[in-house]
């Protein structure tokens, strides 16, 4: 099953979030797999597509 996660960043928070992902990985729960993601041009909203295999 696919899930769409919409994450809204506070003003100026995107660099710290990307740094954490670079340093620690995506830190997804077991069984949840990253498929794809994209952000808007202002780096205020991130859309992530994830999948759980059943």
N, C-alpha and C positions, 0 to 999 in steps of 0.2 A: 504494500500500500504506500502511495506517495503522500507526502505532507508538504505543504507550503508554509514556511515560517516567515513572518514579516516582522522585522526588528527595526525600531526607530531609535536612532542615536541622538543623544543630547548634543547641543551645539559644541563642536570641537572635540567630541569624544572618539571619533573614528580612528585617529592615529593610535591611541592607546589600545583600542580594541584589536586593530590589525597587528600591533606589536605583540599582544598576548597570544593571538592565534599563531603568529610566527614562532614564538618562544615555547608555547605549551601545546600546540595543535588545536584541533577543534573542540576537544573535550566533550564529545557526544556520548550519550548513554549507550551501554552495550546493546547491540542489536539495531541501532539506528545508524544508517549509512548516509554520508554526504553524497549528493548527486551533482548539484550545481548551485551557484549563487551569483547575484549581481546587485549593484547598488545604483541609486539614482545619481545624477551628475553633481548634486550638492553634498553627497555622502551623508545624507540624513536618514535614508531608508535603505535597508538591506533585505533582499528577497532570497530565501534559501529553499532549495528543493532537497528534501531528504526522503529516505525510503526505509521501510521496515519490511523485511521478508518474512512471510508466514509459512 
